Amino acid sequence: MTELILTCIITKEKGRYASVCPELDVASMGDTPEEAQKNLEEAVIGHLGVAREEGLLSNIFDKLGITKKDLSKKEHILPVTFSSSISVPIPA
């Protein structure tokens, strides 16, 4: 399965943890860092799924600099500026 490796930035805000994927401009929250990351993964998967259904997935890949050739690889790694990352499946 082809996967994207995306940045996951987690910050503590008012006793909860906010998580954001800057490459896709998707965010989520959780009571723990682990929950915030899990919720972000689910939000990103949902975002990509809706983009696929709407015919916009290629627009996202173009924005990320991913080509059809890249999609034939097992995974596509984007520049990671923080230590945490998430790996999500690309909708078929």
N, C-alpha and C positions, 0 to 999 in steps of 0.2 A: 504494500500500500504506500502510495506517495504521501509524504507529510511535509508540512511547513514547520520550520523552527522559528518561532516568533518571540519577540521580547515581552517579558512580563515584569512590569514595575509595580511593586507593592509598597504602599505607604500607610502609616497608621494615622487615622483621622477620627478624633473624638471617640476613642475606645474601640473602634472597628478598623478593619483593614480595607483599603481601596486598592483595586488592581486595575491596570490599564495595559492594553496592547497598542503602543503608539503607531505601529505600522498600519493598523486597520482602524484606529481611533475607536476602539471598543473598550468599555470599562465595566467593572462589576465591584461587588463588595463581599465581605465575609467577616465572621467573628474572630477567625484566626487567619494567619497568613496562608496556611494550607487550604482553608475553605475559600479564601479570596482567589487563590490561584485556580482551584477546581471550578469555581463559578465563572472565572474568566474564560477558562477552556471551553466550558459549555456555551458561553455567550459568543465566543469566536466561531465555534462549530455552527451555532444557529445563524450567525451573520453570514458565513460562507454558504450555508444551505439555502438561505433566502436569496442570496446573490445568484446562486446556481439556478433556482426556480425562476428568477426574474430575467435570466439571460445576461447577468452582469458580472459573472465570475471572471471572464476574460479581461474586463476592465480593471478588476482588482489585481489580477496577475500582471497586467501591463504597468500599473502604478508601482507594483513591487519589483518590477524588472524581471519577471519570471517568463521564460519563453516556453513554447511547446516542447522543445528539446529538454529543457530543465525538468518538465513534468514527467519525462520518461525515467528520470533518476529516482532512486529510492526516497530521497529527501532533498529539500532545497533549504539551505541555511542562509538566513539573512544576517546582516551585521547585528551583533548583539552588544549593546552598550551597558547592560547591567548583568549581574550574575545569574539572575533567574531567567528561565525561558520556558515556553510551553510548546508542546508538539501536538498538532491537531491534524486529523486526516482531511485530505482534500476531497470534497464531494465528487463522486464519479459522474 
